Every structure is written in C-alpha cells, then in structure tokens.
Amino acid sequence: MRRPTAAWSLLLMLAAGCDGLDPVSNETDTEAMSGGGNPGSVLLLAAVSTEGPCNTVGVTGVQLVARRVGCEAAPPAPCTLPAEPPTLEGDAFSCPASDPSRLLGVEVDEGGRYEVQSVIEFTTGEREARCHVEGGNPEVLVTSEAVEAGMVRMLDDGEQACP
C-alpha cells in the first residue's frame, strides 16, 4: 500500500498549527490548496469517520481508493479508458480506531474524472464502498494543471452510496 507523504506532512502541519497553505478556488468552488502536494500528482483528501465502520461487527479496516472513470474533458472526449480502470490505493486505517475520524489521502498522477471511495473491509473478505463527492458530483474532476502544480484537494464526506 502506498502512503502519500504529502498527506502526512499536511496533517503534521495542521496539527502543529502551521497552515502555510493558501486556499485557491477551482471550477467546482471546492477547497483546493497549492504548495502542499507533490508536483506531478494531486492529493485527494477525505475525512473518514472511524465510528460507524469500526463499531460494526466484522469490520477490519477502511482504505481510501480512487479510479479514473472518465476523461478530463466531458464526453465525448478524445481519450480511451480501460474497461476495468485500475484502482489507486491510498491511506488506510485498521479497526478498532481511537480517533473519531481520520484524514485519508490518495494520490492521482493523471488528469481525468475520478471516483473516490472509502472501502470498508470485513473479516469475511467482503467490501462495502462509500463515495466521496465534490459539490454533489460523484466524479471528481482533476485537471492536468492541478497535477502539474501538485494540488491538494479536500473532498466532501463519504456518506453516499456509490453509483
């Protein structure tokens, strides 16, 4: 599993009271920050509740994942996607967890439309996904410019069922 170092750096800076990141607006008017990520990738962050999943019998942990499900330009866009897009693995936590919520991140290194999910894992091997949205849209738009700049973006909660 790949742990985005920028997510942990951002957490440490926020915990220390150092918020040296400047908020920037994007097309969807969600919070975006510059200067906190790695140039060549966008760090998508989501606050994930530990209480719901970890208080459920049989849950072992939760992981944030992303899949590129569309092109940067709206359809019909001139790009090809695999029939089964690969899953990009992000941060995870195990249950039981002591904190009521965790800030998890996943890095994407290509412009496009992404589906970002908190995947709850059970002892039976089953999984349940909850989607993180941006401005009510289940597809999170990541621009090539944001990737080049190393943007860090905060997504909405993951209480929505995935499409």
C-alpha positions in Angstrom: 0.0 0.0 0.0 1.3 3.4 -1.0 1.1 6.2 1.7 1.1 9.7 0.3 3.8 11.5 2.1 2.1 14.8 1.4 -1.0 13.8 3.3 1.1 13.1 6.4 3.1 16.3 6.0 -0.2 18.2 5.7 -1.6 16.5 8.8 1.6 17.3 10.8 1.5 21.0 9.7 -2.2 21.3 10.6 -1.7 19.6 14.0 1.2 21.9 14.7 -0.9 25.0 13.9 1.1 25.8 10.8 -1.3 26.2 7.9 1.2 27.7 5.4 -1.1 26.6 2.5 -3.0 29.2 0.6 -6.6 28.3 -0.3 -7.4 28.5 -4.0 -10.8 28.3 -5.8 -11.3 25.9 -8.7 -14.2 25.4 -11.2 -16.4 23.5 -8.7 -15.8 26.0 -5.9 -14.5 23.3 -3.5 -11.5 23.8 -1.3 -8.1 23.3 -3.0 -4.7 24.1 -1.7 -1.4 24.7 -3.5 2.1 24.1 -2.3 1.2 21.1 -0.1 1.3 18.3 -2.7 4.0 16.7 -4.9 4.3 18.3 -8.3 3.2 15.7 -10.8 0.3 14.4 -8.7 -2.9 15.6 -7.0 -3.5 14.6 -3.4 -7.2 14.0 -2.8 -8.1 14.1 0.9 -11.2 12.9 2.7 -12.2 12.9 6.3 -13.4 9.4 7.1 -15.4 8.6 10.2 -14.0 5.6 12.2 -17.0 5.3 14.5 -19.5 3.8 12.0 -17.3 1.3 10.4 -15.2 0.3 13.5 -18.4 -0.1 15.6 -19.7 -2.6 13.0 -19.1 -6.3 13.8 -16.7 -7.9 11.4 -15.0 -4.7 10.0 -11.2 -4.9 9.9 -10.4 -1.5 8.4 -11.1 1.2 5.8 -9.0 2.3 2.8 -9.3 5.3 0.5 -9.1 4.4 -3.1 -9.6 6.2 -6.5 -10.4 5.0 -10.0 -10.1 7.1 -13.2 -13.6 6.7 -14.7 -13.6 9.5 -17.3 -11.6 11.9 -19.3 -10.7 15.4 -18.2 -13.0 16.8 -20.9 -16.7 16.0 -20.7 -17.9 13.2 -23.0 -17.5 12.7 -25.9 -13.8 13.2 -25.0 -11.0 12.1 -27.3 -9.4 9.6 -24.8 -9.6 5.9 -24.1 -10.0 4.3 -20.8 -9.6 0.6 -19.9 -12.8 -1.4 -19.4 -11.8 -2.0 -15.8 -9.8 1.1 -14.6 -7.0 0.2 -12.1 -7.6 1.1 -8.5 -5.2 3.6 -6.9 -4.7 2.7 -3.3 -4.4 5.4 -0.7 -4.2 5.6 3.1 -6.0 3.1 5.3 -6.7 2.5 9.0 -7.4 -0.6 11.0 -10.3 -1.2 13.4 -10.6 -0.6 16.3 -9.5 3.0 15.9 -9.1 5.5 18.8 -9.9 8.7 16.8 -13.5 9.5 15.8 -12.3 10.3 12.2 -9.2 10.1 10.1 -7.9 12.2 7.3 -7.0 9.8 4.4 -5.4 10.7 1.1 -4.9 9.1 -2.3 -2.6 10.5 -5.0 -3.6 10.6 -8.7 -1.0 11.5 -11.3 -3.1 12.0 -14.4 -5.9 14.4 -15.3 -9.4 13.0 -15.6 -12.6 12.2 -13.7 -12.2 10.0 -10.6 -14.4 8.1 -8.4 -13.0 8.3 -4.8 -14.3 5.7 -2.3 -13.8 4.7 1.3 -13.7 0.9 1.1 -14.8 -0.9 4.3 -13.2 -4.3 4.6 -14.9 -7.2 6.5 -13.3 -10.3 8.1 -15.4 -12.3 5.5 -13.4 -10.7 2.7 -16.5 -8.7 1.6 -16.1 -5.0 0.9 -18.5 -2.1 1.1 -17.8 1.2 -0.7 -18.9 4.7 0.2 -18.3 7.5 -2.3 -16.7 10.9 -1.6 -18.1 13.6 -3.8 -17.2 17.1 -4.8 -20.0 19.6 -4.8 -22.6 16.8 -5.0 -20.9 15.2 -8.1 -19.7 11.6 -7.7 -17.0 12.2 -10.3 -14.1 14.3 -9.0 -12.5 16.4 -11.8 -8.7 16.5 -11.7 -7.2 18.8 -14.3 -3.8 18.4 -15.9 -2.9 21.8 -14.5 -3.7 20.7 -11.0 -1.5 17.6 -11.4 1.4 19.7 -12.7 1.0 22.1 -9.7 0.8 19.4 -7.1 -2.6 20.4 -5.7 -4.1 19.1 -2.5 -7.9 19.0 -2.5 -10.4 18.2 0.2 -13.4 16.2 -0.8 -16.9 16.0 0.8 -17.9 13.3 3.2 -18.2 9.7 2.2 -21.8 9.0 3.3 -23.1 8.5 -0.2 -23.6 5.1 -1.8 -21.6 4.7 -4.9 -23.3 4.7 -8.3 
